[in-house]
Amino acid sequence: MAVFITEDDPQGGVDHVDAHRSILMVASPYTKKDYVGKVHYSFGSIFKTFWHILGIPYLNQYDAGATDMSDIFTDKPDFSPYNAVQSDLRIFDPEKALTPFDEKFDWKFFVSSEELDRTETMQKRRDDDDKVEKLKQKSKKIKKRK
């Protein structure tokens, strides 16, 4: 058994190394304890590892060509129990996460804020970026003529 935990989309969660990195954790008796991988993984890597574990063929070339995650596993399982650590309530309070209809929640602010996943917002940003890029290209052409 293995549980894979990752982000579907980091939503601009840029870290100090690279904007393309995302969290990936694997919980299993067969994972190396306290191991931090240095190998580049992708979603294809996760799927390729699933297919390896299940003993089934890859679905496509993307899965087949991905780096597998074999470096994080060991053939000597550790069946010692997992000791959960209480979350720091200043950072994350599970009770608040479970009660989205908190009477103190500022719904007016929420409604007035930009929705990151709104398709129209993302398309407008792309269109604005395209307009800026076209203006830059036009400016370069004008400078070349002079």
Secondary structure, DSSP 8 states (H G I E B T S, - for coil): --EEEE-S--SS---SS-TT---EEEE-TTB-TT----S---HHHHHHHHHHHHT---SSHHHHHS---GGGB-SS------------TTT--HHHHH-TT-TT--HHHHHHS--TT-HHHHHHHHHHHHHHHHHHHHHHHHHHH-
